[in-house]
Amino acid sequence: MVRLHLLLLWVTLQFEPGISNPRRFYRPGNVTLGVILPLHVKNPQDKCGEFYTFGLGYIEAIMFAIDHINNDTNLLPNVTLGFDIRDYCDTPVLAMETANDFVKSNYLNDLYEGQTELKILLDNLTAPISAVIGTEDSSSSTLVSSLLQVAGIPTISPFATSEELSSPYYSTFFRTIPPDGEQAKAMVDIIEHYGWTYIAAVVIDHSYGRYGLRALEREAYDRRTFCIAFSEYLTHSGYKGKIKAIVRKLKVAKNIKVVVLWSNYEPAKRFLAEATAQGLEDRTFLISEAIAVLEEVLQENSAILKGALGIRPYLFTDEPLEQHLRGMTVKGTRLSANPWWEDFWTNHLNCSWKTGSKDACDDDAKVDQEAFSKIHNAFIPYLTDAVYALAYAIDSIYKCKEPSGLSEKGICPSTRSIIKPRDTLRYLRNVTFDGITGRIQFTKNGDPFSCSYDIVNFQKQGHRYANVKVGTWIGGTLNKLTINSTLIKWSDPEDTENPVSVCSQSCPPGSKQTATVSCCWECIKCPVGSISTEYSSQNCSQCPEQHMSSEEGTVCLPLPVINITWSDTSAVIFTILTAVGLFGTCVTFAIFLKNQDTPLVKASNRELSFFLLFTIALCFVLTLLHLTQPSKVLCCIVYPWRYFVSTACVSVLFLKKNRLVQAFQTKIIPNWFRHYVVDPRRQFLVVILLNIVEVILTVLWLAIDPPHEHQEVRPQTHVFHTCLPFRTRVGMILRAVMFSYFIFLSLVASIYAFKARHLPENFNEARYIGFAMYVLLISWFSFYPVDSSLEGFYTTIVACATALVTAYGLLLCIFAPKLFVIVLHPEQNTNEFIKAEIGKFTTSVSQIKMRVQPASGIENDCCCSVTDEHCCGKTNL
């Protein structure tokens, strides 16, 4: 009954792995290792498709390693390693079926242990496996490892790099190749080395791609030196339309020049074919290790992959194996038990495997360089170390001596029948040896302690493209990238500059960078009056008060001073006019001094005329003071100067007018005024008294709130140095009082000039005094509002112009008529002519019944002979 029960159980499990299975290669031994690797790639129907040449290299490497182990007298002496190799065609479903077969085989062997008769009946039942090597892709490894873990069977892979397999959920999984977290660090170091801040990622939609992208995103978050603009997944089904959309999206993103391709063979092949078809050029691909070793795929898509950088497992050298592979011939492989050499030679040589046929494969054909590159890659040394890791673990089991065993109480595992997978697992955790790839030792997560990568550049070498090593990356505590950029040939061979992949270009000096959002920003020109001097500046610095920003916004420049300089046209004109005026004043003074004893000069009041000429000269000098650069001292001089000179001129004109009116007794002047004010003996005292008010106000002004230098700053426009008359309200009041007093004197003098307009023509200086007063008032009414309310260089022009108008008005109106008579008509400058003019005036006044009686003394003065100097000098009109 027991035998029948077991037989029915076996039939129920439908265990039919038979030796004749075309996807299986089995060799028995004392200890059997299971191998799940692809010898074919899957087709769109998830079935076995075209032959996968690297798979053949993997199988030869495993066989070569096991043969060496079996011949090694120190490692597993008297123990033969066997293998059970299965081709899962890169299909997770077939990988799971194979793993399930291994589990069932181990279960049946455990069940039949000691039942020799039943084992003989079940001739297809193979020996149980102690561990499994595989699979190539991470997605299948997660599934296979999960299933085998239930049965306690350890899995070791030199290919699967997904970080998912480092989690505690896969406690029976080991690998000799670094996990993708290290590969992501190497990629990011390259990205940082070349300053790429904005990249895209295209990844396979399973564990390898998803966890690789997560590692990249984690590095991007931690380092904050680059951003992943977008990521796209290559799906297992419905991929045609998806891949086309991904390629179109990459073509549109012109600023993304670097694309990370994280995939395995079949999806990457489809994606690259579509990218080549759409002409996705001018991009630099950063390729993961699963693709970087496939030069055949790279060759087919060299149009878009030239210049690409790849992460490749560090290429260690296994010379015995390489010599073995290069020595393989068609004849030798016919004798080999490896069933997949037939597929390789028929595809590589395009021949028939049948001997004697017309196109039969040449038996002497060897593995040349092209064939070698198809079956050998950088993963093979890691595969060899994986085989040796299992061998050392099993060797430790056989050599175990109690109480040094790893089980409880130091018990050693049993080796009488089979090596239990759980025992292999326990000893595999403690394996330590020097392998081809370095010191082999596993962490608690089953990862190797050391990791390193080659950095390769896909570039043209002669007539074909090849991966050229341009650097290395060593992980662990160093994380050190070494790369020789001079060896790199980018996609454009004539371009020696490194590719630039940024969302936004660095903001140039003169602008500021907005807040960064996903490595993107905008450049805003610095506001007027501020600058930035560095690239990617976050802020703009305000220029000092008297500076302006340049047009580019990169430097602060001193504001232009708009004060009139001596070389300006207006300053030259004013200077010339001032010089002419001063010269005219000097000439007038000289002529009057020479003719001071003539009736006309006497009648003009010589002393007051000379004083008036002096004030006119001061008025001309005032123009030059306005053109001078303002200073504290100059400001205290200019403002009082103008008021004092103008008031002095008005006071002199006022006295001269009253002298004429008093001389002809027009009954306009009261007696007391005539006695105390118009008296010739007191005229200078009166001038002083009339100006003492301005002097007092000036002293108060300068003592309490003096004029001061002021710099009028117009941001980004100019600086104007000027004088302000006051700082406080007190100064403003004092200035207003001075102006009011001046206007009061001017109006009084103007009124007298108007009333004396009918004097004799030769004595009618009052008419010209009136004109002079009108000019003086007009100039002041033009100057005062401008000076009080406006700012800028034109205030200087107004100040100079009004000063010149005042000076010329006084000089021409008061002295030009007298010079005309003195120089051109000297006959009119005699006592006789003057008496005749007075007589005419008297007759004309009598006719209109106007009584005009000359003042006492004027008749005597005017009736004296011209030669009587004493008489004519008594009275000065």
RAURVEN-V168216 format. One record per pair of residues at least 12 apart in sequence whose C-alpha atoms are under 10 Angstrom apart, sorted by the first residue. I is the first residue (numbers start at 0). J is the second residue. Records with the same first field share a line. If there is no record, write none. Layout:
# RAURVEN-V168216
I: J  J
This chain:
# RAURVEN-V168216
2: 114  116  117
5: 107  110  111  117
6: 117  120  121
8: 107
9: 103  107  121
12: 100  103  104  107
13: 100  103
14: 100  103  104  107  121  123  124
15: 100  104  123  124
16: 97  100  101  104  123  124  125
17: 122  123  124  125
18: 83  122  123  124  125
19: 123
20: 85
21: 85  86  338  339
22: 37  38  39  47  84  85  86  87  88  338  339
23: 35  83  84  85  86  87  97  337  338  339
24: 58  82  83  84  85  86  336  337  338  339
25: 81  82  83  84  85  125  336  337
26: 62  80  81  82  83  84  125  126  336
27: 79  80  81  82  83  125  126  127
28: 69  78  79  80  81  82  83  126
29: 77  78  79  80  81  126  127  414  416  417  418
30: 78  79  80  81  82  126  127  128  129  130  390  393  414  416  417  418  419
31: 79  80  81  82  83  125  126  127  128  129  130  131  417  418
32: 65  80  81  82  83  84  126  127  128  129  130  131  132  386  389  390
33: 81  82  83  84  85  97  98  101  127  128  129  130  131  132  133  152  154
34: 58  61  82  83  84  85  86  87  97  98  101  128  130  131  132  133  134  154  155  156
35: 83  84  85  86  87  88  89  93  94  95  97  98  131  132  133  134  135  139  140  143  156
36: 54  55  57  58  84  85  86  87  88  89  94  132  133  134  135  136  156
37: 50  51  52  53  54  55  57  58  84  85  86  87  88  89  90  93  94  133  134  135  136
38: 50  51  52  53  54  55  56  57  58  85  86  87  88  89  339  342
39: 51  52  53  54  55  86  87  88  89  90  339  342
40: 52  54  86  87  88  89  90  264  265
41: 87  88  89  90  91  265
42: 88  89  90  265
43: 235  236  237  238  265
44: 236
45: 88  89  90  91  92  93  235  236
46: 87  88  89  90  92  93
47: 86  87  88  89  90  93
48: 88  89
49: 88  342  346
50: 88  339  342  343  346
51: 88  89  264  339  342  343  373  374
52: 339  340  342  343  344  346  347  370  371  372  373  374  375
53: 292  293  343  371  372  373  374  375  376  378  379
54: 86  88  135  339  373  374  375
55: 337  338  339  340  342  343  373  374  375
56: 324  340  371  372  373  374  375  376  379
57: 374  375  376  378  379  380  382  383
58: 84  337  339  374  379  382
59: 320  323  324  337  340  374  375  379
60: 320  321  323  324  374  375  379  380  382  383  386
61: 82  84  132  379  382  383  384  385  386  387
62: 81  82  337  383  386
63: 319  320  323  324  383
64: 320  382  383  384  385  386  387  390
65: 79  80  81  82  383  386  387  390
66: 79  80  81
67: 387
68: 80  386  387  390  391
69: 81  390
73: 394
74: 387  390  391  393  394  395  398
75: 390  391  392  393  394  395  396  397  398
76: 394  397  398
78: 393  394  397
80: 390  393
81: 126  128
82: 126  128  130  131  132
83: 101  125  126  127  128  131  132
84: 97  131  132  133
85: 97  98  133
86: 134
87: 134  135  139
89: 134  135  136  138  139  263  264  265
90: 136  138  139
91: 134  136  137  138  139  140  141  142  143
92: 139  142  143
93: 139
94: 133  134  139  140  142  143
95: 139  140  142  143  144  145  146  147
96: 143
97: 143
98: 131  142  143  144  145  146  147  152
99: 143  146  147
101: 125  126  127  128  129  130  131  147  150  152
102: 127  128  146  147  148  149  150  151  152
103: 124  127  150
104: 124  125  126  127  128
105: 124  125  126  127  128  129  150  152  419  420
106: 127  150
107: 124  125  126  127
108: 124  125  126  127  128  417
109: 127  417  419
112: 416  417
113: 416
126: 417
127: 417  418  419  420
128: 152  153  417  418  419  420
129: 151  152  153  154  389  393  417  418  419  420  421  422  423  424
130: 147  151  152  153  154  155  171  389  393  418  419  420  421  423  424  427
131: 143  144  147  152  153  154  155  156  172  386  389  420
132: 153  154  155  156  157  158  173  174  382  385  386  389
133: 154  155  156  157  158  159  174  382  385
134: 154  155  156  157  158  159
135: 156  157  158  159  160  263  289
136: 156  158  159  160  161  205  206  207  262  263  264  289
137: 156  158  159  160  161  162  163  164  205  206  207  208  210  263
138: 159  160  161  163  164  203  204  205  206  207  208  209
139: 159  205  206  207
140: 154  155  156  158  159  160  161  164  169  172  206  207
141: 159  161  163  164  168  169  172  206  207
142: 169
143: 172
144: 164  168  169  170  171  172  173
145: 164  168  169  170  171  172
147: 169  171  172  420
148: 168  169  170  171  172  420  421
149: 171
150: 420  421
151: 170  171  419  420  421  422  423  424
152: 171  172  419  420  421  422  423  424
153: 169  170  171  172  173  389  420  421  422  423  424  425  427
154: 169  170  171  172  173  174  385  389  420  424  445
155: 171  172  173  174  175  176  382  385  386  388  389  427  445  446
156: 172  173  174  175  176  381  382  384  385  386
157: 173  174  175  176  177  378  379  380  381  382  383  384  385  386
158: 174  175  176  177  178  288  289  312  378  379  381  382
159: 173  174  175  176  177  178  179  206  207  289
160: 174  175  176  177  178  179  180  181  182  206  207  208  210  211  288  289  446
161: 177  178  179  180  205  206  207  208  209  210  211  214
162: 177  178  179  180  181  206  207  209  210  211  213  214  446
163: 178  179  180  206  207  209  210  211
164: 178  206  207  210  444  445  446
165: 178  179  180  442  443  444  445  446
166: 443  444  445
167: 443  444  445
168: 444
169: 444  445
170: 424  443  444  445
171: 421  424  425  427  428  444  445
172: 424  444  445  446
173: 385  388  424  427  428  441  442  443  444  445  446  447
174: 381  382  384  385  388  440  441  444  445  446  447
175: 378  380  381  382  383  384  385  386  388  436  439  440  441  445  446  447  448  449  450
176: 312  313  378  380  381  382  384  385  436  446  447  448  449  450  451  452
177: 312  381  446  447  448  449  450  451  452  474
178: 207  211  446  447  450
179: 207  208  210  211  212  213  214  215  287  288
180: 210  211  212  213  214  215  217  218
181: 211  214  450  451  452  472  473  474  475  478
182: 211  214  215  287  288  310  311  312  450  451  452  472  474
183: 210  211  212  213  214  215  216  217  218  219  287  310
184: 214  215  217  218  219  472  474  478  479  480
185: 310  451  452  453  454  471  472  473  474  478  479  480
186: 215  218  259  285  286  287  308  309  310  454  472  480
187: 214  215  218  219  222  224  225
188: 218  472  478  479  480  481
189: 285  308  310  454  472  480  481  482
190: 224  225  257  285  500
191: 222  224  225
192: 480  481  482
193: 484  497  498  499  500
194: 224  225  497  498  499  500  501
195: 224  225  226  255  256  257  497  498  499  500  501  502
196: 219  223  224  225  226  227  228  255  257  499  500  501  502  503  517  518  519
197: 224  225  226  227  228  229  254  255  256  257  258  499  500  501  502  503  517  518  519
198: 225  226  227  228  229  230  254  255  256  257  258  259  283  284  285  500  501  502
199: 226  227  228  229  230  231  249  252  255  256  257  258  259  260  284  500
200: 212  215  227  228  229  230  231  232  249  257  258  259  260  261  284  285
201: 229  230  231  232  233  242  245  246  249  258  259  260  261  262  267  270  286
202: 230  231  232  233  234  259  260  261  262  263  266  267  287
203: 231  232  233  234  235  260  261  262  263  264  265  266  267
204: 231  232  233  234  235  261  262  266
205: 232  233  234  235  262
207: 261  262  263  289
208: 232  233  260  261  262  263  287
209: 232  261  262
211: 261  262  287
212: 227  230  231  232  259  260  261
215: 227  259
223: 517  518
224: 518
225: 500  501  502  517  518
226: 501  502  516  517  518  519
227: 255  258  259  517  518
228: 252  255  501  502  517  518  519
229: 248  249  255
230: 245  258  259
231: 244  245  246  248  260
232: 245  261  262  266
233: 245  261  262  266  267  269  270
234: 266
235: 265  266
238: 266  269  270
239: 269  270  273
241: 270
242: 266  269  270  271  272  273  274
243: 270  273  274  276  277
245: 270  273  274
246: 270  271  273  274  275  276  277  278  279
247: 273  274  277  279
249: 274  279  282
250: 274  277  278  279  280  281  282
252: 502
253: 281  282  500  502
254: 282  499  500  501  502  503  504
255: 281  282  283  499  500  501  502
256: 280  281  282  283  284  498  499  500  501  502
257: 281  282  283  284  285  307  308  498  499  500  501
258: 282  283  284  285  286  307  500
259: 283  284  285  286  287  307  308  309
260: 284  285  286  287  288  289  290  291  309
261: 285  286  287  288  289  290  291
262: 286  287  288  289  290
263: 287  288  289  290  291  293
264: 289  290  291  292  293  296
265: 290  296
267: 286  289  290  296  297
268: 290  293  295  296  297  299  300
269: 296
271: 296  297  299  300  301  303  304
272: 296  299  300  303
273: 300
274: 300  302  303  304
275: 299  300  301  302  303  304
276: 300  302  303
277: 303
278: 302  303
279: 302  303  304
280: 302  303  304  305  490  491
281: 302  303  304  305  306  489  490  491  498
282: 303  304  305  306  307  489  490  491  498  499  500
283: 303  304  305  306  307  308  489  490  498  499  500
284: 303  304  305  306  307  308  309  457  490
285: 304  306  307  308  309  310  455  456
286: 304  307  308  309  310  311  455  456
287: 308  309  310  311  312
288: 309  310  311  312  313  377  378  452  453  454
289: 309  310  311  312  378
290: 309  310  311
291: 307  308  309  310  311  312  376  377  454  455  456  457  466
292: 309  310  311  312  372  373  375  376  377  378  455  466
293: 372  373  375  376  377  466
294: 372  373  376  457  464  465  466
295: 372  373  464  465
297: 457  464  465  466
298: 457  458  459  463  464  465  466
299: 464
301: 457  458  459  463  464  465  490
302: 490
303: 490
304: 456  457  458  464  489  490
305: 456  457  458  459  464  465  466  488  489  490  491  492
306: 455  456  457  458  459  466  487  488  489  490  491  492  498
307: 455  456  457  458  466  487  488  489  490
308: 454  455  456  457  458  466  467  468  469  487  488  489
309: 452  453  454  455  456  457  466  467  468  469
310: 451  452  453  454  455  456  468  470  471  472
311: 376  377  378  451  452  453  454  455  466  468  471  472
312: 376  377  378  379  380  381  436  450  451  452  453  454  471  472
313: 377  378  380  381  436  450  451  452  453  454  468  471  472  473
314: 376  377  378  379  380  381  436  451  452  453  468
315: 376  377  378  379  380  381  435  436  437  453
316: 377  379  380  435  436
317: 379  380  383  435  436
320: 375  379  380  383
321: 371  375
323: 366
324: 365  366  367  370  371  374  375
325: 365  366  367  368  370  371
326: 365  366  367
327: 363  364  365  366  367  371
328: 344  361  362  363  364  365  366  367
329: 341  344  352  360  361  362  363  364  365  366
330: 360  361  362  363  364  365
331: 362  363  364  365
332: 344  362
333: 352  362
340: 352
341: 353  360
343: 370  373  374
344: 360  361  364  365  366  370
345: 359  360
347: 366  369  370  373
348: 360  361  364  370
377: 452  453
379: 435
380: 434  435  436
381: 434  435  436  437  439
382: 435  436
383: 434  435  436
384: 432  433  434  435  436  437  438  439
385: 434  439
387: 430  432  433  434  435  439
388: 426  427  428  429  430  431  432  433  434  439  440
389: 423  424  426  427  430
390: 423  427  430
391: 423  426  427  429  430  431  432
392: 422  423  424  425  426  427  428  429  430  431
393: 414  418  419  420  422  423  424  426  427  430
394: 423  426
395: 411  412  423  426  427  429  430
396: 411  412  413  414  418  422  423  425  426  427
397: 411  412  413  414  415  418
398: 411  414
399: 411  412  413
400: 412
404: 426
405: 422  425  426  429
406: 422  425  426
412: 426
427: 440  441  445
428: 440  441  442  443  444  445
429: 441  442  443
436: 449  450  451
437: 449  450
448: 474  475
449: 473  474  475  476
450: 472  473  474  475  478
451: 471  472  473  474  475  478  479  480
452: 470  471  472  473  474  480
453: 467  468  469  470  471  472  473  480  481  482
454: 466  467  468  469  470  471  472  480  481  482  483
455: 467  468  469  470  471  482  486  487
456: 468  469  470  484  486  487  488  489
457: 469  487  488  489  490
458: 486  487  488  489  490  492
459: 488  492
467: 486  487  488
468: 482  483  486  487
469: 481  482  483  484  485  486  487
470: 482  483  484  486  487
471: 483
484: 497
501: 518  519
502: 517  518  519  520  521
503: 515  518  519  520  521  522
504: 519  520  521  522  534  535
505: 520  521  522  533  534  535  536
506: 520  521  522  523  524  531  533  534  535  536  537
507: 522  523  524  531  532  533  534  535  536  551  552  553
508: 524  525  530  531  532  533  534  535  536  539  551  552  553  554
509: 522  523  524  525  526  529  530  531  532  533  534  535  536  539  540  548  549  550  551  552  553  554
510: 522  523  524  525  526  529  530  531  532  533  534  535  536  537  538  539  551  552  553
511: 523  524  525  526  530  531  532  533  534  535  536  537  538  539  540
512: 524  525  534  535  536  537  538  539
513: 535  536  537  538
514: 537
515: 537
520: 535
522: 535  536  537
523: 538  539
524: 539  551  552
525: 538  539  540  541  548  551  552  553
526: 539  540  541  548  552
527: 541  542  547  548  549  550  552  714  715
528: 540  541  542  543  544  546  547  548  549  550  552  554  555  556  714  715  716
529: 541  542  543  546  547  548  549  552  553  554  555  715
530: 542  547  548  549  550  551  552  553  554  555
531: 548  551  552  553  554  555
532: 552  553  554
533: 553
539: 552  553
540: 552  553  554  555
541: 555
542: 554  555  556  557  714  715
543: 555  556  557  558  714
544: 557  558  712  713  714  715  718
545: 557  558  559  560  710  711  712  713  714  715  716  717  718
546: 558  559  712  713  714  715  716  717  718
547: 559  713  714  715  716  717
548: 714  715
549: 715
556: 715
557: 715  717  718
558: 712  713  714  715  716  717  718  719
559: 712  715  716  717  718  719
560: 710  711  712  716  717  718  719  720  792
561: 716  717  718  719  720  791  792  793
562: 626  627  628  629  717  718  719  720  721  791  792  793  795
563: 625  626  627  628  719  720  792  793  795  796
564: 626  627  628
565: 623  626  627  628
569: 626  796  799
570: 622  623  625  626  627  795  796  799
571: 626
573: 619  622  623  626  796  799  800  803
574: 619  620  622  623  626  799
576: 619  622  800  803  807
577: 616  618  619  620  621  622  623  799  802  803  806  807
578: 619  620  623
579: 619  807
580: 615  616  618  619  620  803  806  807  810
581: 612  615  616  617  618  619  620  806  807
582: 616
583: 616  807  810  811
584: 612  613  615  616  619  806  807  810  811  814
585: 612  613  616
587: 609  612  810  814  815  817  818
588: 608  609  610  612  613  814
589: 609
590: 818  821  822
591: 605  608  609  814  817  818  821
592: 605  609
594: 821  828
596: 865  868  871  872
597: 821  825  828  829  830  865  868  871  872
598: 827  828  829  830  831  832  833  860  861  865  871  872  875  876
599: 761  762  817  818  820  821  825  827  828  829  830  833  875  876
600: 817  818  821  828  875  876
601: 871  872  873  874  875  876
602: 655  658  659  761  762  764  860  861  871  872  874  875  876
603: 655  656  658  659  762  764  813  814  817  875  876
604: 654  655  658  659  679  874  875  876
605: 875  876
606: 679  682  683  875
607: 648  650  651  652  654  655  682  683  686
608: 651  652  655  813  814
610: 647  648  651  683
611: 644  647  648  649  650  651  652  809  810  813  814
612: 648  806  809  810  813  814
613: 644  648
614: 643  644  645  646  647  648  651  806  809
615: 644  645  647  648  802  803  805  806  807  808  809  810
616: 644  806  807  810
617: 640  641  643  644  645  802  806
618: 640  641  643  644  645  648  799  801  802  803  804  805  806  807  809
619: 799  802  803  804  805  806  807
620: 640  799  802  803  806
621: 636  637  638  640  641  644  798  799  802  803  806
622: 637  641  795  796  798  799  800  801  802  803  806
623: 799  802
624: 636  637  640  799
625: 637  638  721  722  794  795  796  797  798  799  802
626: 795  796  798  799
627: 795
628: 708  720  721  722
629: 707  708  709  710  719  720  721  722
630: 707  708  709  720  721  722
631: 705  706  707  708  709  722
632: 706  707  708
633: 706  707  708  722
634: 705  706  707  708  709  721  722  723  724
635: 697  700  701  705  706  707  708  722  723  724
636: 701  705  706
637: 706  722  724
638: 697  705  706  722  723  724  734
639: 693  694  696  697  698  700  701  705  706  724  734  737
640: 697
641: 798  802
642: 690  693  694  697  734  737  738  740  741
643: 690  691  692  693  694  697  737  741
644: 690
645: 741  742  745  775  776  779  802  805  806
646: 686  689  690  692  693  737  738  740  741  742  744  745
647: 686  687  689  690  691  693  741
648: 686  690  745  771  772  775  805  806  809
649: 686  689  690  741  742  743  744  745  746  747  748  749  768  771  772  775  809
650: 685  686  687  688  689  690  741  744  745  748
651: 682  683  685  686  689  748
652: 744  745  748  749  752  764  765  768  769  771  772  809  813
653: 677  686  689  744  745  746  747  748  749  750  751  752  765  768  769  772
654: 676  677  678  679  682  683  685  686  748
655: 677  682  748  752  764  765  768  876
656: 677  748  749  751  752  753  755  763  764  765  766  768  769  876
657: 672  673  676  677  678  748  751  752  755  765  876
658: 673  676  677  678  679  682  765  875  876
659: 677  752  755  758  762  763  764  765  854  875  876
660: 673  677  751  752  754  755  756  758  763  765  853  854  876
661: 673  674  677  678  755  852  853  854  876
662: 677  851  852  853  854  855  856  857  874  875  876
663: 755  758  759  762  837  850  851  852  853  854  855  857
664: 850  851  852  853  854  855
665: 754  755  757  758  849  850  851  852  853  854
666: 850  851  852
667: 751  754  755
668: 751
679: 874  875  876
689: 740  741  744
690: 740  741
692: 736  737  740  741
693: 733  736  737  738  740  741
694: 737
695: 737
696: 733  734  736  737
697: 733  734  737
699: 729  730  733
700: 724  725  729  730  731  732  733  734  737
701: 724  725  730  733
702: 730
703: 725  726  727  729  730  733
704: 724  725  726  727  728  729  730  731  733
705: 723  724  725  726  727  730
706: 722  723  724  725  726  730
707: 721  722  723  724  725  726
708: 720  721  722  723  724
709: 721  722  723  724
710: 722  723
711: 790  791
713: 791
717: 791
718: 791  792
719: 790  791  792
720: 791  792
721: 790  791  792  794  795
722: 786
723: 786  787
724: 786  787
731: 787
738: 779  783
741: 776  779
742: 775  776  779  780
745: 769  772  773  775  776
746: 772  773  776
748: 765  768  769  772
749: 765  766  768  769  770  771  772  773  776
750: 769  772
751: 765  766  768  769
752: 764  765  766  767  768  769  770  772
753: 765  766  768  769  770
754: 766  769
755: 769
756: 769
757: 840  844
758: 837  840  841  844  851
759: 833  836  837  838  839  840  841  843
760: 836  837  840
761: 816  817  820  827  828  832  833  836  837
762: 833  836  837  876
764: 812  813  814  816  817
765: 813
766: 812  813
767: 808  809  811  812  813  814  815  816
768: 808  809  812  813  814
769: 812  813
770: 808  809  811  812  813
771: 804  805  806  807  808  809  810  811  812  813
772: 805  808  809  812
773: 805  808
774: 801  804  805  806  807  808  809  812
775: 801  802  804  805  806  807  808  809
776: 805
777: 801  804  805
778: 797  798  800  801  802  803  804  805  808
779: 798  801  802  804  805
780: 801
781: 797  798  800  801
782: 794  795  796  797  798  799  800  801  802
783: 797  798  801
785: 797  798
786: 798
828: 865
829: 861  864  865
830: 860  861  862  863  864  865  866  871
831: 861  862  863  864  865
832: 861
833: 861  862
834: 858  860  861  862  863
835: 861
837: 853  858  861
841: 853
855: 874
856: 870  873  874
857: 871  873  874  875  876
858: 874
859: 871  873  874
860: 872  873  874  875  876
861: 874
